[in-house]
Amino acid sequence: MELTLQSNYKNINRMLRKSLGFMLCFLLINFTSVLGQEISEHPEKDKYVGQFNGDGQRHGMGTYTWEDGTVYQGKWRNDLMDGRGSLKFANGNKYEGNFSKGQPFGAGVYNWANGDVYQGGFLDGKMHGRGILITRSGERHEGTWMYNQVNGEGQHWYANGAQYIGEWKNGKRHGKGIMLYPNGDTEQGEWRDDEYVPCDCYRESVSVAEAYNESEAVFVGKVFEIETTDEGYDRVGIIVSEYWKGALYPKRKVYMRAEYGSCDFVYFEDEEYLIYAQPYQFDKSLYYPTKCTRSMRTSLPLASRDIEELRKMSCEIKENDDRKVAFDFTDDPVCGCDGEDYKNPYQAYKAGVAHWYAGTCEEKKKRDEEIRRAKYKIKDEIKEEKKEIEKETQQMYNYVEED
């Protein structure tokens, strides 16, 4: 009986001697085996206290202590650990959970002596199924496991504050996913063998005029909602603040489709964007801008230059322009590029005005004045900084001359 038990432990030990690694910025964290404890080769020196069956096999509740100090306490069936139990190793590691035929099976918790913890599914003695791994270094992984390796959907939090959400293969980021960095940068799209595959198109190769002519919608707006759909994409709602063309819902709302490829945008609520877009092929109610257009955040310097170019375009709607603006009778004033106020975007459209700003023209003047003052304030601050630098430099030269 002791030899049978000894053999089972060796099998567990071999199957669970695996390492799981996550790499970010040359950071590699290795985890020891789930059951990395060699069992005594001298079963005659081990001790068992518990129940037996009619054949003299361990069966029922019992405690088995190995010569090296490893202890199992729990249920037995026909001389094998089977059912609920706790296995404490001499090296300080500990497993608590279900066993089947001498191996961890089903739900369980494994605690490493160094403070790492795994809680989740086991199969044939290996981490398998849904599980959560938390390390003493501050990392955390939630997702699916297959035979001791992360596979399928998973979410990983890194010790430096970064986060990855997406697909995994054999412990590496692989498939579609998004990496969120502490400084606000993102990498969304395809991952292969733990490496990000960037979008291979360049929006700067298309001029502003070309981008305008190729797009059905061009506007500036702020994201007010992001809804994740069951179909595997985000439905992004934007309220337009400056408009050149495109279909509009009442209250200056536009809805866009955002997928998770390398050339798709990552949108954030309350962020403002300059959008050039075409309708999505299979749902014309949604626009689908990508990184291959000149769409971008308005906080980028390039966006300011684009907007200045767009403002130079014709103020009148062309005869063959079939833009769709929803009928609206509510008060949602806009200031046309002709300097006139309109009750709402629909009234501006009926008047043939191609370009407008949200709010009345008086409100626009106030905003423009605030922007102008802010620019001059920044310029003045830069001048003052230059004067201070020149003053300090001159003082340094004076000290040198005196010496």
N, C-alpha and C positions, 0 to 999 in steps of 0.2 A: 504493500500500500504506500509506504514511504517513497519507494522508487517511482511509482506512478505520479505521485504528487510532485516529486523532484523534477520529473520530465516535463510536466505541465508548466512549472515555473520557468524552466529554461526556454520553452516555446514562447511564453509570454515575453520573456526578456528579449528574445531575438526579434519578435514582431514589433515591439514597441521601442526598439533602440533606433529612433529616428530624430532628425533635427529639423526644425522649422525656422526658416530665415526670412526676414523682411529687410530690404535694402532701400535707403533713401540718402542721397548725398554721401555715399561711401560709408554709410552706417549699416553694419551687419550685426544682427542680434541672433545668436544661436541658442536653441533650447535643448536641454538634455533629454534623453529618452524618457518616455512616459513611465516605464518600469525599468529603470536602469540600475538594478540591484542584483548582483549575483547571489544565488541561494547556496546554502551550505551543501557540500558534497558528502556530508556525514549525517544521513537521516536518523541514524541510531542515537544521535546526540540531540535530536529535536524533541519537542514535547507537544502532546495534544491532550486537551481536556475538553470533553464534550460528548455528544451522543453518537451512537453507532446504529447500523441497521442489523438485520438478522444474519447477514453475511460477514459481519465484522468490519464493514466499511464505515468511514465517517459519514454520518447522515443526520441532518438536523442542525441544531445550533452547536457551535464548538469554537475553540480557540487553539490555533496552531502557532508554536513559537520555534523559529529556527535557531540554530547555534549562533548565527551572527547577530541575532537580536531582531530580525524581521518577524513581525507578528500579524497574523490574519485572525480576525474575529468576525464571525458571521455564520451564514448558512452553508451547509454542505449537502451534496447529493451524490451518492455512490462514489465516495472518496474524492470528489472534486468540489472546489468552491463553486457554489451555484445558488443564486439569490442575492439578497442584500448582505453587504459585508464591508469591512474596513481592513485595508492592508497597509501597514506602517513598515517602512523600510529602515534598515540600520543607518542609511545615509541621511535620514531626515525627511525623505519624500513620503507622500501619503496619498492613497487612493481610497475614496469612499463612493460606493454606488452599487450597481448591479453587476453580478457575475453570471456567466453561463458556461458550463463545461470547463471551468477552471480559468476563464478569461474575462476581463472587463467587457461588459456587453450592455447596451442601452444607456440610460442616463447615469452620469457619474461626475465626480469632481476630483481633479488631480492637483495636489499642492506640491510644488517643488520646495526644497529646503531653502532655496535662495529667495523665495517670496513670489515666484511666478505661479499663476493659477489658471487652470483650464476647467471650464464647466460646460458640459454638453454631452453629445452622443459618443458612444464607443461601439465598435464592431470588431470582433475577433481580436480584442486587445488593443485596437488602434483608435485614435481620435477620428470619428466618422459621423457625419450628419451635421446638424446645427450645433454651433458651439461658440463660446466666448473665451478668449485668451487675454489675460491681463498680466503684464510683466512688471517687475519691480522698477524698471527704468522709466515707467510711465506710458508705455505703449499698450494699445488695446485693439483687439481684432474681434469682430462679430461677423459670422457668416457660416458657410458650409465647408465641411472638411471631407476628404476622401482618403482613407488610409494614411492618416498622419500629415496630410498636406492640404493646404487651402485650395479649394477648387470651387468654381461657380461664383455666385454673387457674394460679395463681402464688403465690409466697411472697416477701414483701418485708421486709427488715430496714432500719429507719431509723437514722440516725446517732445519734439520741437514745436508742436502746435499744428503741423500740417495734417491733412486728412485726405484719404483716397476712398472714393465710393465707386464700385463697379465690379467688373468681372476679374476672376483670378484663374490661373492654371498652374498647377504644381508649385504653389507657394509664391508665384510671381504675378504681377499685374499683367493681364493678358485679355484682350477683348475691348469692349467699350467701357469707359470709366472717366471720372473727373478727379483731378488732383487740385486741392485747395491749399495754397501756401499761406503762411502767417502774414506775409506782406500784402495780401490781396490778389496776387497773381493766380491764374488758373491755367490748367492744361486739361482740356476736355476732348475726348474723341477716342481714337484707336490706340491701344497699347499692345506691344509685342515683346514678349520675353523681358518684361519689366522696363521697357523703354517706350517713351511717348513717340507716336508717329504724327508729326505736325502736318497741318494743312499745306498743300503744295501750290496754292494759287496766291497771287499778289494783287491786292486791290489797287495799289498805286499805279499799276500799269494801265489802268483805265482812267481817262480824264474825267473831270467833273461833268462836262457837257455830254460826254458819251454815257456816263453813268445815269445822268438825268434822262436822256432820250431812251435808254434801254429799260428804264424802270417804269412800272405803272404807278408806283407810289413813292413820293419823296417828302419827308417831313422830319421835324424834331419833336420828340416827346419823352415823357417820363413814365417808367413802368409803375403801374399801380397794383398789379396782381400777377401771380404766376401760379397756374393750375397744372398739376401733373395728371395726365390722362391715363386711362387704362390701355390705350393704344400705343403707349411707349413714347410720348413726346410731351413737351410743355406747351400749354396755351398761355401766351403772354399778352396781357392787356396793357395798352399804352394810351395816355391822354396827350393829345397833340398840342404843342405850344406854338409851333411855327409850321406853316403848311405851304407846299407848292402844288402837289397833286396826289390823287389817290382816293379810294372809297372811304367814307367816314360813317360811323354810327353817330347817333345823337350824343351830345355832351363831348364831342371831339374825341371819341374813343375809336381805337383801332386794335384789332387782334391779330397776333402773329403766331406762327408755328416755330418751335425751337426743338430740334432733335439733338442727338448726343454724339454726332460725328466730329472729327477734327476740324472740319470747316464750318461747324455750327457755332453760333454765339452762345455765351453763357450770360444770361440776364440776371440782374439783381433789382429788387424792388427799390423804388425811389431814385434809381440811377437814370440819367438822361442820355438819350442816344440820337444820333443822326442816322436816319434809315433811308436806304434805297432798296426797293423790293418789288418782286413780282408775286402774283397770287400763287398759292400752293396748287400744284397740278390737279390734285384730286379733291380739293376743298377750296373753292374760290373765295370763301368768306374769310380765309386766313392768308395773310402775307407771309412770305418765307424768305427773309433776308439771310445771307450767309457771309462768311469772311471773304468770299470771292467777289463781293460787291464792295462799294466804298462805305458801307455802313460801319459805324464806330461810335464809341462814347464821345460825347461832346467835350469831355475834359481833355481830350487829346488835342495838341496844337494843330494837327492836320484837319480836324473837324472845323475849327474856326476859319481856316482858309477856305474849306469847301463851302461853308455857309456864306462867306463873303462873295464867293463866285456865284452861288445860287441866287443871291439877292439882286444880282445884276441882270437876271433873266427877265423876259417879258412879263409884264404885270397882267396881261390879258389872256384869257383862256382861248386857245386856238379853236377854229371851227370843227376840226376833226377829233377834238379831245372828247372822249366819251366817259369821262370820270363819273363816278357814282357817289353822290352825297345824299344821305338820307334826309327826307323831308323832316323839318323841325320847326315847331312854332314856339319853342321856349326861348327865354332870354339867356343867351350864351354869347355875349358880344365879342366881336373880333375886329381888329383894325386892318383894313385892306392896304395893299401896297400903294393904292392911290390916295392914301391919307384920309379915307372916309371910314366912319363907323358903320358896322352892320350888326343887325340883331343877333345873328348866329351864322355859322358856316354855310348853311343852306342859302341864306339871303345873299351872302357874298358870292356864292356860286351862281345864283340866278342873275347877279349883276355882272357876271363875266370876269370877276376878280380871281386871278390865278394864285396869288400869294397873299397870305395874311398872318397876323400875329394874334395870339389869344389876348383877350381883354380889349378895352377901349383904346383909342389913339392917345388919349390923355394919360392913361396908365402906361402905355408904351413909352411915352416921352419921359415919364418919371423913372422907368426902369433904365432907359438909355442914359439918363443923367447920372443915375447911381453907378452904372457900369463905367461911365466916363470918369467920374470922381475916383472910383476904385483904381482905375488904371493910372490916373495921375498920382494917386497916393503911393502906389507901388513904385512909380518912376521916381518920386521924391525920396522915397526910402532908399532906393538904389543909389541915388545921387549922394545922399547923406553918408551911406556906407562907403562909397568911393572916397568922399572927402576925409572920412575918419582914417581910411587906409593910407591915403596920401599924407595925412598929417603924421601918422605913426611912422611912416617910411622916412619922412623928412627929419623927424626927431632922431631916428636911428642914425641917419647920415651925419647929423649935427654932433652926436656923441662920438662918432668915429673921428670927425675933424678935430674935436677938442682933445682927444687922446693923442 
